[in-house]
Amino acid sequence: MLYLLGLIIFLYLLTSGFEYFLEFLNYKHLQKHGSEIPEEFKGEIDAELLAKTGNYTVEKTKFGIFSSVFDEALLLVFIFSGLLGLYNSWVNSLELSFILSGIAYIGSVRKTEFLAWDFFKAQGCRNFDAKILLPTTKNLVFGQNSTNQSARKLAA
């Protein structure tokens, strides 16, 4: 039994590690070559827009990797620390029907995850947007080509 559990954890970590490795390779490639226009597209693609898009993708990838690693670490702790068994006992003690039990089980897990990550992700996205998007956001609603000052104030 312990052998099977170890195998499952190993395969999970191997799969996750491979995904993170691919993300890391893409991240490094974009850092090096993200602003280079391929020969076939020279004259068709705006270099400034390509650089901004590359920077956006690099920052999004960094935040995404951190967020995903933290999510997976919390999941592993929840499953293998005994918290899952305690949580299951609590849901069963409510003596709900099968369907309502499932809704309570899944719904409360999702709500807890949302509450735990709400502040972190909001702060991360706010800082991410302020760093990448807002300083260069153009006010195109009325055809103006000026920096959106109100968006910059919100990011501060």
PyRosetta script that sets phi, psi and omega in degrees:
from pyrosetta import init, pose_from_sequence

init()
pose = pose_from_sequence("MLYLLGLIIFLYLLTSGFEYFLEFLNYKHLQKHGSEIPEEFKGEIDAELLAKTGNYTVEKTKFGIFSSVFDEALLLVFIFSGLLGLYNSWVNSLELSFILSGIAYIGSVRKTEFLAWDFFKAQGCRNFDAKILLPTTKNLVFGQNSTNQSARKLAA")
pose.set_psi(1, -45.6)
pose.set_omega(1, 180.0)
pose.set_phi(2, -65.1)
pose.set_psi(2, -34.3)
pose.set_omega(2, 177.7)
pose.set_phi(3, -62.7)
pose.set_psi(3, -43.3)
pose.set_omega(3, -179.7)
pose.set_phi(4, -65.0)
pose.set_psi(4, -41.5)
pose.set_omega(4, 178.2)
pose.set_phi(5, -62.8)
pose.set_psi(5, -44.0)
pose.set_omega(5, 177.7)
pose.set_phi(6, -61.9)
pose.set_psi(6, -39.6)
pose.set_omega(6, 178.6)
pose.set_phi(7, -64.9)
pose.set_psi(7, -42.9)
pose.set_omega(7, 179.4)
pose.set_phi(8, -62.9)
pose.set_psi(8, -46.0)
pose.set_omega(8, 178.9)
pose.set_phi(9, -63.0)
pose.set_psi(9, -42.9)
pose.set_omega(9, 179.1)
pose.set_phi(10, -60.4)
pose.set_psi(10, -47.3)
pose.set_omega(10, 179.9)
pose.set_phi(11, -64.3)
pose.set_psi(11, -38.3)
pose.set_omega(11, 177.3)
pose.set_phi(12, -62.9)
pose.set_psi(12, -47.8)
pose.set_omega(12, 179.7)
pose.set_phi(13, -66.6)
pose.set_psi(13, -36.2)
pose.set_omega(13, 178.0)
pose.set_phi(14, -64.1)
pose.set_psi(14, -45.7)
pose.set_omega(14, 179.2)
pose.set_phi(15, -63.8)
pose.set_psi(15, -47.8)
pose.set_omega(15, 179.5)
pose.set_phi(16, -63.0)
pose.set_psi(16, -43.0)
pose.set_omega(16, 179.6)
pose.set_phi(17, -61.2)
pose.set_psi(17, -39.6)
pose.set_omega(17, 178.8)
pose.set_phi(18, -66.0)
pose.set_psi(18, -40.6)
pose.set_omega(18, 177.5)
pose.set_phi(19, -62.6)
pose.set_psi(19, -43.2)
pose.set_omega(19, 178.7)
pose.set_phi(20, -66.7)
pose.set_psi(20, -34.5)
pose.set_omega(20, 176.4)
pose.set_phi(21, -62.4)
pose.set_psi(21, -44.0)
pose.set_omega(21, 178.2)
pose.set_phi(22, -65.2)
pose.set_psi(22, -40.4)
pose.set_omega(22, 176.3)
pose.set_phi(23, -61.4)
pose.set_psi(23, -41.7)
pose.set_omega(23, 179.8)
pose.set_phi(24, -64.0)
pose.set_psi(24, -42.7)
pose.set_omega(24, 177.3)
pose.set_phi(25, -60.5)
pose.set_psi(25, -43.8)
pose.set_omega(25, 178.6)
pose.set_phi(26, -63.7)
pose.set_psi(26, -41.8)
pose.set_omega(26, 178.5)
pose.set_phi(27, -59.6)
pose.set_psi(27, -48.6)
pose.set_omega(27, -179.5)
pose.set_phi(28, -64.4)
pose.set_psi(28, -40.2)
pose.set_omega(28, 178.9)
pose.set_phi(29, -63.6)
pose.set_psi(29, -43.5)
pose.set_omega(29, 179.0)
pose.set_phi(30, -65.3)
pose.set_psi(30, -36.3)
pose.set_omega(30, 177.2)
pose.set_phi(31, -61.1)
pose.set_psi(31, -41.8)
pose.set_omega(31, -177.6)
pose.set_phi(32, -77.9)
pose.set_psi(32, -47.3)
pose.set_omega(32, -168.2)
pose.set_phi(33, -119.4)
pose.set_psi(33, 11.0)
pose.set_omega(33, -174.7)
pose.set_phi(34, -64.9)
pose.set_psi(34, -23.6)
pose.set_omega(34, -177.9)
pose.set_phi(35, -104.7)
pose.set_psi(35, 5.9)
pose.set_omega(35, 178.9)
pose.set_phi(36, -86.6)
pose.set_psi(36, 129.6)
pose.set_omega(36, 178.4)
pose.set_phi(37, -90.1)
pose.set_psi(37, 125.8)
pose.set_omega(37, 176.8)
pose.set_phi(38, -61.3)
pose.set_psi(38, 149.4)
pose.set_omega(38, -177.4)
pose.set_phi(39, -53.2)
pose.set_psi(39, -39.7)
pose.set_omega(39, -176.5)
pose.set_phi(40, -65.0)
pose.set_psi(40, -23.3)
pose.set_omega(40, -174.5)
pose.set_phi(41, -109.5)
pose.set_psi(41, 3.7)
pose.set_omega(41, 178.7)
pose.set_phi(42, -61.1)
pose.set_psi(42, 134.7)
pose.set_omega(42, -177.0)
pose.set_phi(43, 87.7)
pose.set_psi(43, -14.7)
pose.set_omega(43, 180.0)
pose.set_phi(44, -103.1)
pose.set_psi(44, -24.9)
pose.set_omega(44, -176.0)
pose.set_phi(45, -116.5)
pose.set_psi(45, 134.9)
pose.set_omega(45, 177.8)
pose.set_phi(46, -74.9)
pose.set_psi(46, 123.3)
pose.set_omega(46, -176.9)
pose.set_phi(47, -62.9)
pose.set_psi(47, -39.4)
pose.set_omega(47, -179.6)
pose.set_phi(48, -65.8)
pose.set_psi(48, -42.7)
pose.set_omega(48, 178.9)
pose.set_phi(49, -65.6)
pose.set_psi(49, -39.5)
pose.set_omega(49, 178.1)
pose.set_phi(50, -63.4)
pose.set_psi(50, -41.7)
pose.set_omega(50, 178.5)
pose.set_phi(51, -63.5)
pose.set_psi(51, -43.5)
pose.set_omega(51, 178.5)
pose.set_phi(52, -63.2)
pose.set_psi(52, -42.8)
pose.set_omega(52, 179.6)
pose.set_phi(53, -63.9)
pose.set_psi(53, -42.0)
pose.set_omega(53, 177.8)
pose.set_phi(54, -63.1)
pose.set_psi(54, -43.7)
pose.set_omega(54, 178.0)
pose.set_phi(55, -63.1)
pose.set_psi(55, -40.3)
pose.set_omega(55, 178.1)
pose.set_phi(56, -60.6)
pose.set_psi(56, -46.8)
pose.set_omega(56, -178.5)
pose.set_phi(57, -65.2)
pose.set_psi(57, -39.2)
pose.set_omega(57, 178.1)
pose.set_phi(58, -62.2)
pose.set_psi(58, -47.5)
pose.set_omega(58, -179.6)
pose.set_phi(59, -66.4)
pose.set_psi(59, -39.9)
pose.set_omega(59, 178.9)
pose.set_phi(60, -64.5)
pose.set_psi(60, -39.5)
pose.set_omega(60, 179.0)
pose.set_phi(61, -65.7)
pose.set_psi(61, -43.3)
pose.set_omega(61, 178.2)
pose.set_phi(62, -59.9)
pose.set_psi(62, -47.9)
pose.set_omega(62, -180.0)
pose.set_phi(63, -65.0)
pose.set_psi(63, -40.3)
pose.set_omega(63, -179.8)
pose.set_phi(64, -63.8)
pose.set_psi(64, -40.4)
pose.set_omega(64, 179.0)
pose.set_phi(65, -65.8)
pose.set_psi(65, -46.6)
pose.set_omega(65, 179.3)
pose.set_phi(66, -60.6)
pose.set_psi(66, -46.4)
pose.set_omega(66, -178.9)
pose.set_phi(67, -62.5)
pose.set_psi(67, -43.1)
pose.set_omega(67, -178.4)
pose.set_phi(68, -67.8)
pose.set_psi(68, -41.4)
pose.set_omega(68, 178.1)
pose.set_phi(69, -62.3)
pose.set_psi(69, -42.6)
pose.set_omega(69, 179.6)
pose.set_phi(70, -65.4)
pose.set_psi(70, -42.2)
pose.set_omega(70, 176.4)
pose.set_phi(71, -58.0)
pose.set_psi(71, -46.8)
pose.set_omega(71, -177.7)
pose.set_phi(72, -68.3)
pose.set_psi(72, -36.3)
pose.set_omega(72, 177.2)
pose.set_phi(73, -64.2)
pose.set_psi(73, -43.1)
pose.set_omega(73, 177.4)
pose.set_phi(74, -63.0)
pose.set_psi(74, -40.2)
pose.set_omega(74, 178.8)
pose.set_phi(75, -62.1)
pose.set_psi(75, -46.3)
pose.set_omega(75, 179.8)
pose.set_phi(76, -63.6)
pose.set_psi(76, -40.7)
pose.set_omega(76, 177.5)
pose.set_phi(77, -63.0)
pose.set_psi(77, -44.2)
pose.set_omega(77, -179.2)
pose.set_phi(78, -61.6)
pose.set_psi(78, -43.1)
pose.set_omega(78, -176.5)
pose.set_phi(79, -74.3)
pose.set_psi(79, -45.5)
pose.set_omega(79, -170.1)
pose.set_phi(80, -97.9)
pose.set_psi(80, -1.4)
pose.set_omega(80, 179.5)
pose.set_phi(81, -94.2)
pose.set_psi(81, -5.3)
pose.set_omega(81, -177.6)
pose.set_phi(82, 99.1)
pose.set_psi(82, -7.8)
pose.set_omega(82, 178.5)
pose.set_phi(83, -64.9)
pose.set_psi(83, -32.5)
pose.set_omega(83, 178.7)
pose.set_phi(84, -62.9)
pose.set_psi(84, -42.5)
pose.set_omega(84, 178.2)
pose.set_phi(85, -64.7)
pose.set_psi(85, -41.7)
pose.set_omega(85, 177.0)
pose.set_phi(86, -63.3)
pose.set_psi(86, -42.6)
pose.set_omega(86, 179.5)
pose.set_phi(87, -64.1)
pose.set_psi(87, -42.7)
pose.set_omega(87, 178.2)
pose.set_phi(88, -62.3)
pose.set_psi(88, -42.1)
pose.set_omega(88, 178.0)
pose.set_phi(89, -62.5)
pose.set_psi(89, -40.3)
pose.set_omega(89, 179.4)
pose.set_phi(90, -63.8)
pose.set_psi(90, -45.1)
pose.set_omega(90, 179.9)
pose.set_phi(91, -63.8)
pose.set_psi(91, -40.9)
pose.set_omega(91, 178.5)
pose.set_phi(92, -65.3)
pose.set_psi(92, -31.7)
pose.set_omega(92, -179.5)
pose.set_phi(93, -69.5)
pose.set_psi(93, -15.5)
pose.set_omega(93, 177.9)
pose.set_phi(94, -72.8)
pose.set_psi(94, -16.6)
pose.set_omega(94, 178.4)
pose.set_phi(95, 51.8)
pose.set_psi(95, 50.4)
pose.set_omega(95, 177.0)
pose.set_phi(96, -92.7)
pose.set_psi(96, 167.5)
pose.set_omega(96, 174.8)
pose.set_phi(97, -65.6)
pose.set_psi(97, 168.3)
pose.set_omega(97, -177.6)
pose.set_phi(98, -56.4)
pose.set_psi(98, -47.9)
pose.set_omega(98, -177.9)
pose.set_phi(99, -65.5)
pose.set_psi(99, -48.0)
pose.set_omega(99, -179.6)
pose.set_phi(100, -65.1)
pose.set_psi(100, -33.5)
pose.set_omega(100, 176.1)
pose.set_phi(101, -62.7)
pose.set_psi(101, -43.7)
pose.set_omega(101, 178.3)
pose.set_phi(102, -63.9)
pose.set_psi(102, -41.5)
pose.set_omega(102, 178.4)
pose.set_phi(103, -64.4)
pose.set_psi(103, -43.4)
pose.set_omega(103, 178.8)
pose.set_phi(104, -63.7)
pose.set_psi(104, -41.3)
pose.set_omega(104, -178.4)
pose.set_phi(105, -63.6)
pose.set_psi(105, -54.7)
pose.set_omega(105, -177.5)
pose.set_phi(106, -71.7)
pose.set_psi(106, -43.7)
pose.set_omega(106, -177.4)
pose.set_phi(107, -61.6)
pose.set_psi(107, -43.6)
pose.set_omega(107, -178.6)
pose.set_phi(108, -72.4)
pose.set_psi(108, -31.8)
pose.set_omega(108, 175.4)
pose.set_phi(109, -64.7)
pose.set_psi(109, -45.8)
pose.set_omega(109, -180.0)
pose.set_phi(110, -64.4)
pose.set_psi(110, -40.3)
pose.set_omega(110, -179.9)
pose.set_phi(111, -66.5)
pose.set_psi(111, -40.8)
pose.set_omega(111, 178.7)
pose.set_phi(112, -63.9)
pose.set_psi(112, -42.9)
pose.set_omega(112, 178.3)
pose.set_phi(113, -61.9)
pose.set_psi(113, -43.1)
pose.set_omega(113, 179.9)
pose.set_phi(114, -61.6)
pose.set_psi(114, -45.4)
pose.set_omega(114, -179.2)
pose.set_phi(115, -66.0)
pose.set_psi(115, -39.0)
pose.set_omega(115, -178.9)
pose.set_phi(116, -66.9)
pose.set_psi(116, -36.4)
pose.set_omega(116, -175.3)
pose.set_phi(117, -97.6)
pose.set_psi(117, -12.4)
pose.set_omega(117, -173.4)
pose.set_phi(118, -54.1)
pose.set_psi(118, -52.8)
pose.set_omega(118, -177.7)
pose.set_phi(119, -67.2)
pose.set_psi(119, -45.3)
pose.set_omega(119, -177.7)
pose.set_phi(120, -59.9)
pose.set_psi(120, -49.9)
pose.set_omega(120, -177.1)
pose.set_phi(121, -68.8)
pose.set_psi(121, -36.7)
pose.set_omega(121, 177.8)
pose.set_phi(122, -63.1)
pose.set_psi(122, -43.8)
pose.set_omega(122, 178.7)
pose.set_phi(123, -65.9)
pose.set_psi(123, -43.4)
pose.set_omega(123, 179.9)
pose.set_phi(124, -62.3)
pose.set_psi(124, -44.9)
pose.set_omega(124, 179.5)
pose.set_phi(125, -67.2)
pose.set_psi(125, -38.5)
pose.set_omega(125, 179.8)
pose.set_phi(126, -62.9)
pose.set_psi(126, -47.4)
pose.set_omega(126, 179.1)
pose.set_phi(127, -66.5)
pose.set_psi(127, -38.1)
pose.set_omega(127, 179.5)
pose.set_phi(128, -63.2)
pose.set_psi(128, -49.3)
pose.set_omega(128, 179.8)
pose.set_phi(129, -64.1)
pose.set_psi(129, -39.8)
pose.set_omega(129, -179.2)
pose.set_phi(130, -65.0)
pose.set_psi(130, -36.1)
pose.set_omega(130, -177.4)
pose.set_phi(131, -74.8)
pose.set_psi(131, -40.0)
pose.set_omega(131, -172.1)
pose.set_phi(132, -102.4)
pose.set_psi(132, -51.8)
pose.set_omega(132, -168.5)
pose.set_phi(133, -90.8)
pose.set_psi(133, -50.1)
pose.set_omega(133, -168.8)
pose.set_phi(134, -64.9)
pose.set_psi(134, -39.6)
pose.set_omega(134, 179.7)
pose.set_phi(135, -62.3)
pose.set_psi(135, -21.4)
pose.set_omega(135, -178.1)
pose.set_phi(136, -113.7)
pose.set_psi(136, 8.0)
pose.set_omega(136, 179.9)
pose.set_phi(137, -66.8)
pose.set_psi(137, 130.7)
pose.set_omega(137, 179.1)
pose.set_phi(138, -101.5)
pose.set_psi(138, 142.6)
pose.set_omega(138, 177.8)
pose.set_phi(139, -87.6)
pose.set_psi(139, 95.5)
pose.set_omega(139, -175.8)
pose.set_phi(140, -101.4)
pose.set_psi(140, 1.2)
pose.set_omega(140, -176.3)
pose.set_phi(141, -62.7)
pose.set_psi(141, -43.8)
pose.set_omega(141, -178.5)
pose.set_phi(142, -108.3)
pose.set_psi(142, 20.1)
pose.set_omega(142, 177.8)
pose.set_phi(143, 77.1)
pose.set_psi(143, 13.7)
pose.set_omega(143, 178.8)
pose.set_phi(144, -84.6)
pose.set_psi(144, 152.5)
pose.set_omega(144, 179.4)
pose.set_phi(145, -119.1)
pose.set_psi(145, 47.1)
pose.set_omega(145, -179.0)
pose.set_phi(146, -116.0)
pose.set_psi(146, 157.6)
pose.set_omega(146, 178.6)
pose.set_phi(147, -66.3)
pose.set_psi(147, 138.5)
pose.set_omega(147, -177.5)
pose.set_phi(148, -77.5)
pose.set_psi(148, 97.8)
pose.set_omega(148, -175.6)
pose.set_phi(149, -66.6)
pose.set_psi(149, -37.3)
pose.set_omega(149, -178.6)
pose.set_phi(150, -65.2)
pose.set_psi(150, -36.1)
pose.set_omega(150, 177.7)
pose.set_phi(151, -66.9)
pose.set_psi(151, -36.8)
pose.set_omega(151, 178.9)
pose.set_phi(152, -67.5)
pose.set_psi(152, -36.0)
pose.set_omega(152, 178.6)
pose.set_phi(153, -66.5)
pose.set_psi(153, -38.5)
pose.set_omega(153, 178.8)
pose.set_phi(154, -64.6)
pose.set_psi(154, -33.5)
pose.set_omega(154, -178.0)
pose.set_phi(155, -75.2)
pose.set_psi(155, -21.1)
pose.set_omega(155, -177.5)
pose.set_phi(156, -76.2)
pose.dump_pdb("model.pdb")
